Amino acid sequence: MSLLGRSLRAAVCAFMVLCGSVAAVATADADPSCHPEGRALRYVVAFDRGTSEAEARAAVTGGCGSTTIYYPQIAVAVATSADRDFAELVRPAAAFSAQAERLAVQRANGARSTRTQPTKAAPARAGLESTDPAKVPSADRTDEQWDMRAIGADRAHKIEPGSPDVVVGVLDSGVDATHPDLTSALDPGKSAGCLTGAPDRNWAATTSAHGTHVAGIIAAADDGKGVTGVAPGVRIASVKVIDDRGYADPEAAVCGLMWAVSQRMAVTNSSYYVEPWSLSCSHADERGVVNEVMARAVEYATSAGTLNIAAATNEAVGLVPSAHSGAKTQAEGCQALPAGLRDVVAVSSVSAERVKAGYSSYGLGVIDVTAPGGETGECVLSTVPGGYAPLCGTSMAAPHVAGVVALLASKHPGYGARQLRRSLDAQATPMACPADYDLTGDGTQDAYCAGYAGFNGFYGHGMVDALAAVAPRRTGPNPAR
């Protein structure tokens, strides 16, 4: 059957809502017009808003695929198909597969594709074992946490450590549930794996320490041992969206956000960028589906009361808001997801000297606030399986902000996502653009900062302030320490 004929068959089937419900209609596996090739690949599919689940499932079946899950709130489905033409057959919906994209690149290159790490975090390592609490060093290392002093978190703890009623979703590679600094904070009932695009309570931390490190920055226990997080009194949920190879595919990211809403989480932290591209530095049609589904998920989460915090990435590039329906603006340049979306709080990284880290991406109208992420030689100390380790990156900056938002949510339990965001911005300590940003000393500016002291492309509204989140300011901004 021709492609036109197959498309017509799929459209008619979807229109009549018969494919998934009438026994006389052949399944995708038995349909002679389907052309399965190798293993089934995952797709994220955007339907017109208002599409019913029955209509969506019928369209997927008619396109020679099967539905993993449908999110009717945002009219987005996750599907699998081994048919090479699934993305065309499922129309008028729009489909995209990160797995197919990577396979195409691998075939074109004749080898496995390489990828850029989303942060300067430790690379994945095989054989990650659960932590033996008895073997974790018990020495108090809070004196090494320059990052907490930089945002006043050390003083904020004495006033408000955070409420256990506030849950922070750590959308990452998974959290080591046996680490003694995290066991009391982690809520297993609200944790899930999202790698298939559908939430799965039978999850396990991946082979990377990344998620555990992020979790410690947010909520490591204030117990006189090891490190202490920004909000040690709140709870965290491990929502696994990054797989063992370090990929965060769009269907996993969408699942993570939708799961966070279903569990009434006040805030989520996304220290990753959506694959398969490192960053999109030009507009391309195939990225439209990913922009759209991510935008819908974030908008829905925000309207439901969940505020999303995201790392600005470590590409050291100028970012522009992501192009999608409802974007702040559309301009040529590099786009990061989810950081570039309108309803996301995008976080840049600063060193211990309170200067934008060389690796940190930036951009006027994208960066909302900044936080400590460290530079080589002085990174951020936090929890990792088996103990503690310093890591640098915007991945480390973002959870500082998530922790501050958690403190705000604890102090103001009636605040919604937009109120939390306004408070976060208003309480940040303004930071002006540096007069000279020549980190290498070669006489050339390494990046250009646009804007003014109150809002600019390097620091947004400024450095987040944990102390201001729990106590009114009396003597001005949180001083440099």
N, C-alpha and C positions, 0 to 999 in steps of 0.2 A: 504494500500500500504506500502511496506517495506521502510525503511529509504533510502536504496540504490535506490529504484525506485523513491522515491520522489526527491532525489538529482539529479537523471538523468533527471526527468521532469523539475526541476528548471534550470539545466544547458542547456538543449535543448532550453527551453523557452527563456533564456537569450541570447543564441547564435543566435537565429532566430529573436530576438528583436520583439517578437509578443505579449508578455503578456499584455503590457500596451496599445496596439494599435488595436488589432483585437477583434471585438465584440464576436467572437465565443469562445474566451478563457475565461474561468470562472474567476471571481475575487477571491482574497484571502478569502473574506468572504463567498463565495458560493462554493468554491472548496472543494469537499468531502475529499480530501487528506490532507487538513489542519486541525489542531487540536487546535482551540482556547481554552485557559484556562484563565478565569478571564479577568482582564483589560489588555489592550495593553501596552507594555513596550517600552521604547525608546532604540534604538540601534545606535551606531556610526559604520559606515561601510567603510572600506578602500578597494578601488578597485585598480587595476593596473593603473598606471599613463597613461593618454591618453584615458581612458574609457569615451565614450560619455555619455551624460545625458540620452539618449534613452536606451542605453545598461544598465546603472546603474538602471534606473527605472524598466526595464524589469526584471532584476535579483532580485530586491527587491520584485516585484509583484510575481514572480515565487517562491520566498521563503516564500510566505504567509504573506507578509507585505505590507506596504504602505510607500511611500517616503514623508517625510516632506520637505526636501530640499536637493539639490545636489550642491556641490561646485566643479565645473569642473576644476578649477585652481589647485586643489590638489587631485582630484579624491576621494573625501570623501562625503558620504551621511549620512543623519540622517533619520532613519526610525522608524516606530512603528510596532509592531506585537504582537498578543496574542498567537501565535503558539509557543509551547515549544521548537520546533526544528528550529526556524528561523535562528539562528547562523550557523547551519549546512547546511540548505537548500540554503542559499544565496551564498554559495561558488561557484567559487573559490575566491570570495571576503572574507575578514575577518571581522567579526562583534563582537561587545562587548556591553553589557548593564550594566551600573552601577546600575540601578534599579534592574535588575535580580540578580546581585551579592549581593546586600543588602538583597533582599528577601531570597536568599539561606542561608545567614548568620543568618537571623532571624529565619528561619525554623530550622536550625541546633541548634541554641541556645534556641529555644522554646520561644523567646521573641524578642522584638525590639532590634536591635543592638545599641551599644553605639559608639560614635565617639570622636576623639580627635579634639579640636578646632584648626584651622590652625594658630592662633596667640593667644596672651594673651589679646585679645580684649574682649569687653563686650559681654556676651552671648546674643543671640536673646531674645527679649522680646515682648510679645503680645501687640497689641493695639497701635502701634507707630502712633502718630498723627503728622500732619504737624506743622511746627514751626509757632508760632504767632510772627512776627518780633517785635511787640510792647513789647513783654514780654522778649525778649532776652536782658540780661544785656549789657549795652553799655560801661562799663569800659574798658579802654585799658589794656590788659593783656600781651602785648608783652615782658614786663620785665620778665615774667615767661617762656619765650621761649628760654631756654638754648640751645635747639637743633638748633635753627636758628643761634645763635651766634657761635656754634661749627663748622658750615660749612661756615660761612661768609655770610649767606643769608641776615642778617640785613644790611650789608654794600652794598651788591650787588643791593638791591632794589633802592638805591640812584643813581645807574648808569644805570641799565636796569631792569625794573620790569617784562619784558617779553612782547611779541607781541601778540595781539588778533588774529593774523593770525595763531598762533600755537595752536593746539588742543591736549590735553592730554586725552586719553581714560582711565577712571577709571573703570576697569573691576572688579566689586565688587558686593556688595549687593544692590546697588542703592544709589543715592545721594538725600538728602533732598533739593528739589529745592526751598523751601521757606525760607531757612536760609539766613539772611541778609548778611552774609559774603560770600555767594556762588551764590546768585541769578544773579549777574552781570557776573559771570564767566561761569555759566552753559549754554551750548548750547543745547536747547531742540531738535532742528532739527537734531543734530548728535547723540542724545541719543537713546537707544533702550534696550529692554529686550531680552535675549537670552536663557531663561530657556528651551525652546522647541528645541533648536538647530537651529532655524530660527529667524532672527531679527524681533522684533515686536515693533513698535513705541508706542504702548499703554502699557507702563510699569509704575511701581510705586516702590518706595523704599521699601525694605523688612522690616521685623520687627527688624532688627539689625541696630545699629548706626555705624557699621563698615565702610561702604562705605562713609558716610558723614565725618567721622573722617579722612579717607585717603584723601578725596578731599580737606579738609581744609589745610592739610599739604602742598599740592601742590599749591593751588591757592586762599586761603582765602584773602579777600580784604585788601589792605593797606589803611584803612580809619580812623585810630586812635581809632577804637573800637575793642574789642575782640582780636583776633589773626590775624597774617599775614602769608601767605603761602610763600613758597620758590620763586614762580613765580607769584605774584598777578596780573600780567597783561595778562597772557595767559588765554585761555578758557579751559573748561573741558567738557567732554561728559560722561554722566552716562550710562555705559554699564553693565546691570545686568546679572551676570553669577552665583551668589550665591543665592540659594533659601532660603525660610523662615526657613528651618531646618539647614542651614549653609553648605549645600552641593554644591560643584562646580563640576558638572559632565563633562566628556570630551566633549560631544556634545555642551554644553553651552560655554566651554572655546574656542573651535574651532570657534563657531559662533562669539564670542566676538572679536577674532583676525581678522576674515574675515570681520566683520563689520567695524572694525577700519581702515582696508586698504581701504574699499570702500568709507570711509568718509575722506580719506587722512589725518589721524591723524599722527602726527610726532612721538608720543611716547604713549605707553600704560603702565599701572601699574597693576600688578597682585599680589595682597597681599592675595594669597590663594594657596592651592595645590589641584590638581585634585583628586577627590574621585573615588572609594569608599574606598581606603586604606589610612591610615594616612601617612605612608611612606613605600615604597617597599625596604626592606633591603635584598632582595635576588632576583635573576632573576626568572621569572615565565612566561610561555608561554602566559597566558591570559593577561598579561600586555603589550605584544608586540603590540597589536592593539592600545592601548591608547598611547604608546610611539610613534608609527608611525604617527597617525593622528595629535598629538600635534606637532611633529617635522615638519611635512609637513606644518602645519598652520604657525608655527613660521618662518620657512625658507621662505615661501611665503611672509609673512609680512615684513621680513627683506629685501628681494629683492625688494619689492615695496616701501621701504623707511620708514617703521614704526619700531621703535626700542622698544622691549619689556623689561620692568624691572620687576623682580619678587623677592618676599621675599624668603629667604632661609629656612623658617619654624622655628617653636619654639620647635623642638623635641630634641635639644641639642645633635645631632648625627653627625658623620662624613659622609659627602655626597660624592658620586662619580657621574661622569657624567652619565646621563641616557642612557641606551642601546637602540639604534635604528639605522637605516641606516644613516650613516654620523655622528655618535657620535664621540666625541673626543677620547674616549677610552672605553673599556669595562672591568669592574672590579667588583668583588664582593663587596657589601656594600649597603648603603642606597641611594635610588634614589628619588628625589623630582621633580615633574612636576608642573609648567614648569621650575622651577629654574635650573634644571640640564641639560637643553638642550643647545646645543652649541651656538646658536644665541641669547640666553637670557642673560641679565645682572643680575646675581644673587647677592643679597645684604644680608650681615650679619648685625647684630645689635650690637651697642656699648652703654655703659652706659654714664652718664655725666662725668665719670672719664676717658673716652676714652679707655675702656677695653671691650673686647667681653662680651656681656651679657650672663649670665649663660644659658639661655634658647636657645640662638641662635645656629642653626646648622652651620656647617663649613665644609671645605674640600678643599684641594689644587687642583686647576684645575676646581673647581666649583664656589667658591666665586670670584667675580670680583672686587667689591668695598664694603666699609662699610659705615654706616650712623647711626645717633642717633635713637635708639629705646627705650632706657631707661631701668631702672630696678625698682623693687618694691620700692616705696617711692619717686622716681623721674622719672616719666613717661613723655610722650610727650603730651603737651596740644594742643588740636585742637577742631574743630567744631563737635558738635553732635546735633541731633534734640532738639530744645529748648534752646540751649546755647553752653556750652563748657565743656570739661572733659578731664582728662589725661588718656591715655592708653599706655600700653607697648607692644612691640613685633616687630618682623621683619616686620610685616605688617605696622608698623609706620616708619621703616627705609627705606623701598623701595620707598615710595612716596617722600622722600627727594631727592632721586636719580632721580626719574622721573621729579621732579621740576627743578633740575640742568640741566638735558638734555633739558628740555623745554627752559631754558635760553640760552643754547648753540644753539638750533634751532632758537631762536629769533635773536641771534647775527649773526648766519651764515645760512640764509634762504636757501642757496643752498646745504647744507649738506644732505647727505643721511644717512641711519641708521648706516652703518659701519663707516662713518666719524665721526658721533656723538659719537659712542662708543670709537673710538680711542682718541678723544679729552677728553672724560670723564676720561678714564684710565690715559692719560698722565698728566692731571691736578690734579689728586688725590694726597693727601698728604700721602706719604709712612708711614706705621706704622709697626714696627718690632714685631715679636712674643714676648709675655711677657716672662721674665725670669722665672717667677713663676706664674702658673695659678691654685692656690689653693684658690678658692672662699670661701669654707666652713671652711678653717683653720684646717682641720683634717690631714694635712700632705700628702695628696694624690692629685695629679694633676687631675683637673676636666675634662680636655680635653688637647689634644696634638696638638700643632701648628707646621706644617711643612712648610718649605720654608725660604725665607730670607726677609729682610726689604722691598724690592721693590715689592715682590709678595709672599704671603703666604696664608695658609688655613684659617686663622682667618679673615684677612682684605683684601685679594686680593691685588689690587694695592694701597689700602689705603683709607683714608677718602675723600669723595667727597668734592669739593671746589666750592661753588656757586660764590664766588668773582672772582676766576680764570676763571670762565665761561664767565664773562662779561668784565673783564679787565685783560690785560697781567700782569703777576707777575713781580715785580721789586725787591722785597726784600726776595724772597724765598717763601716756602710754607706758607699757611694760619696758623698763630700761634695758639697754644692752648689758649683758653679763659677761 
